[in-house]
Amino acid sequence: MAKKNPKVDIYIAEAAPFAKPILRRLRKLVHAGCPAVEEAIKWGFPHFVYKGNIAGMAAFKQHCVFGFWKHALLFDRENEEQKEAMGQFGRLTDVADLPDDEILIGYVRRAAELNETGVKIESGRTPRPVLELPDDFNGALEKNRKAKATFDNFSPSKRRDYIEWVTEAKRPQTRTQRIATSIEWLAQGKSRNWQYERRLV
């Protein structure tokens, strides 16, 4: 029996109009490929879990993305590197951008089998997926040269700290305020958790 999470319903309901049918279709196909899958919100985005993470999806202002955790075992590495967005299907702006239903269901089944049998990726552990910079946050960075330079020079983990803080905001007003605060701190060369970092003297 499908195990759906009300928080995912809310996420889809709050997504842009173009994104809703894409997210609904992805959700439907994942459940079709793995009826025992469960849903969760992790790092601010919907994830599908069956004996470990299987896949995740996200909606931004102008596109959606969808990706598998063990993508290295499901897809050709060279083809993946050509994608313009995180995930394995590039920037999704319409349901027509998705592969055929049976193809995607097949990927889900394979991903579930990998978790079922305990197959690990080469590194021995599943890496955290790269979080894409949201359009609104990116737009704010583009308007502030100092903030953008700081952000671009940060390590992936420090960039993730800011992205997670912004995307995990539950209200639009909170998100807007966090973006403004992020730009202010970044323009000063500060990391997201600068208050807790010990200064080297």
N, C-alpha and C positions, 0 to 999 in steps of 0.2 A: 504494500500500500504506500502511495506517495506520501512523503513527509515534507510538507511545505511549511515555510517559516513566514509568519505574518509580517516580519520586518522586510522580507523580500517583496511582499505585496506592496508595502509602503514605498519601498525604493522605486519600484516600477511605476507606481501611481504618481510619484513626484518627478519622474523623468520627463524630458522634453517629448512633445507629441510624436515626433518621428521615431524616437527611441523605443516607445512602448511596445509596438508590434514586434520589433527585433528582440527585445528582452523576453517577451512572452513566448516567442517561437523558440528561442534558445532554451528557455526553462522547460518547455514542453518536450523538446527533443532530448534533453539530458535525462529527464524522468523516463522517457521511452527507452532510452539506451540502458538505464540503470534504475529499475523500479524501486530499489532499496535505498536510493540516494537520499541524503538529508541536506538541508539548506542552512546556511549560516551567513552572517555579515562579518567579514574579516577585513581589516584595513579600510573600512568604509564601503566595501563592495560586496555584492552577493557571491557566495562560493558554494560549490556543490561537493559534498563529502560522502565518501564510502570507503571505510577502512583507511582513511587518510584523504587529503585533498585530491579531487579529481580535476576540477576546472573552476574558473571564475569569470564573471562578466562585469562590465562597467559601462555607464552612460555618461557622456560629456555633453557639452553644449551643441556640438555639431557632428558627433559620431559616437559609435559604441565600439567596444572591443570584447573579445572572448578568447580565452586561452586555457590550455591544459597545463597542469603542473609538471607532468612528466613528458612534456612535448618533445624532448630530445630523443625519446624512445618511440615517438609516434610519427614524427615528421622528418623530412630531409633538412639537415642543418642549413645548407646553402640557400634553399628556398625561403627558410624562415628569416634569414638575415636580410632579405630583400623587402620585407614588410615595412610599412611606414609607421606602424603603431604597435603597441604591445599586443601580445596574443598572436595567434597563428593565422588570422584571417584579415589582417589589415584594418583599415578604417571602415566600419560598417555604418552606412547612412540609410540603408533600405533593406528590407527583408530579402530582396533579390540579390543582395551582396553575399548572402550566406550560401554555403555549398548545398547540394541536394540533401534532403532530409535523411535519406538512407546512408549517405556518406558520413554525415555528422553523427548520426546514431551509431554507426560503426566505430567511429573514433571514441565515442563515449564508452561503448562496450569494451573496447580494447583497453582504455584507461582504467576501467573498473577491474578488468582482469589483472592488470599489472599490480593494482593494490591488493586484490584478492590473493594473488600468489606471492606477494611480498617482494616483487622485483624492484630493485633500487636503480637509480641512475648512477653513472660512473663515479661521481664524487662520493657516493655512499650516503648522501642525504639530499633531500629535496630543497633547492634554494628558494628563497622568497622571490616572488615574481617582481620584475621591475615595474614600478608604478609610473604611469604616464603623467606628465605635467598637465593638470586641468587647463582648459582653454581660458577660463577667467583669471586664474593665477598667472598663466603665461602672459596674458594681455597686460596685467599689472606690472610684471617684470620688464616687459618690453618698453614700458613708459619710464622706467627708472634705470638708467645705465649702471649706477653703482650697485644697486640691488641685484641686477641681472649678472653682473660680473662676479659678485660674491657667490651667488647661487651656482653659476656655471663652474666655478672653481672648487666648490665643495665636493667632498667624497659622496658616493652614492648613498651611504647611510645617512649623512647629514641632509642631503636633498630629500630623502625619504621622510625624515622627521618633519619637515615643513609640509610636504605633500599630504602626509597622513593627518596632520593637525588640521589642515584646511578641509580635506574631504570628509573627515569624521564629524564635522559640524552638523548638528541636526536641523538647524533653522537657517534660511537664506541670510537673515540679518547677521547671525553669528559667523557664517562663512565669509561674508563681506568684511566684517570687522577683523577676522583672523588674517585675511589677505592683506588688509591695510597694515596691520601690526607686523606681519611677515616682511612686507616691503620696507617698513621703517627699520626693523632690526637688520635686515640684509644690507640695507644701505649703509649701516654702521659696521658692517662686517661681522655681525653676530650670528651664531648658530641658533637653532630653535631653542635649545636648552642652555643658553649662555648663562642664565642665572645660577645654574647648578655646577658649572664648570669651574674648577679651581684655576685661578690665574697663576701663570708661571712668572716668578720674579727672580 
